[in-house]
Amino acid sequence: MASKTIEARAHTTKDGRLNLSVDVDVADADVDVVVTVTPVATDAVDENGWPVGFFELVAGSIPDLRRGSQGQFEERLPLE
């Protein structure tokens, strides 16, 4: 059997234990297993679901944005 990489996302227990059950394609054999644990980054959100500090970072971030001249428009007939 060739090496096989299996990626999964799981949740740990309150005491910090991770229980894994992984199906592999080899039965009744010795295998080497490598486990890398990487915490999932979670962004704090406010009561409306927006990331904390989002509006403070975004509001006013384009201070020089101005609408240019729109030129001359034709005069249209009034609606009835």
C-alpha positions in Angstrom: 0.0 0.0 0.0 1.3 3.5 -0.9 1.2 6.3 1.7 -2.1 8.0 2.0 -2.9 11.5 3.3 -6.2 11.9 5.1 -7.4 15.3 6.1 -10.2 15.8 8.5 -11.7 18.5 10.8 -12.7 17.4 14.3 -13.7 18.9 17.6 -11.9 18.1 20.9 -13.6 17.2 24.1 -13.7 19.5 27.1 -10.6 17.8 28.6 -8.6 18.4 25.4 -8.9 14.9 24.0 -9.3 14.2 20.3 -11.0 10.9 19.4 -10.2 9.7 15.9 -11.7 6.8 13.9 -10.2 6.5 10.4 -11.0 3.9 7.8 -7.9 2.8 5.8 -7.5 0.4 2.9 -5.3 -2.2 4.8 -6.5 -4.7 7.3 -4.7 -6.5 10.1 -1.3 -4.8 9.5 1.2 -2.6 11.3 1.1 1.0 10.0 2.9 4.2 10.8 0.5 7.1 11.7 1.5 10.8 11.9 -1.0 13.2 13.5 -0.6 17.0 13.1 -2.9 19.1 15.2 -3.5 22.7 13.9 -6.0 24.8 15.8 -8.6 26.4 13.6 -8.5 30.2 13.7 -11.8 31.6 14.8 -12.6 35.3 14.4 -14.6 37.0 17.2 -17.9 38.3 15.9 -20.3 40.8 17.4 -24.0 40.2 18.1 -24.9 40.8 14.4 -22.4 38.4 13.1 -19.8 40.9 11.9 -16.1 40.4 12.8 -15.2 42.6 15.8 -13.6 45.8 14.6 -14.7 45.4 11.0 -16.4 48.7 10.6 -13.6 50.6 12.4 -11.1 49.2 9.9 -13.2 49.7 6.8 -15.1 52.9 7.4 -13.1 55.8 5.9 -10.5 53.6 4.4 -10.9 55.3 1.0 -11.0 59.0 2.0 -10.2 60.5 -1.4 -13.0 58.8 -3.3 -15.0 61.4 -5.3 -17.5 61.2 -8.0 -16.3 62.9 -11.2 -18.3 65.2 -13.4 -21.3 63.5 -15.1 -21.2 65.8 -18.1 -24.3 67.1 -19.9 -27.5 65.0 -20.2 -30.2 65.3 -22.8 -33.5 66.8 -21.8 -36.2 64.2 -21.8 -40.0 64.5 -22.3 -41.9 64.5 -19.0 -43.7 61.3 -18.0 -47.5 61.3 -18.1 
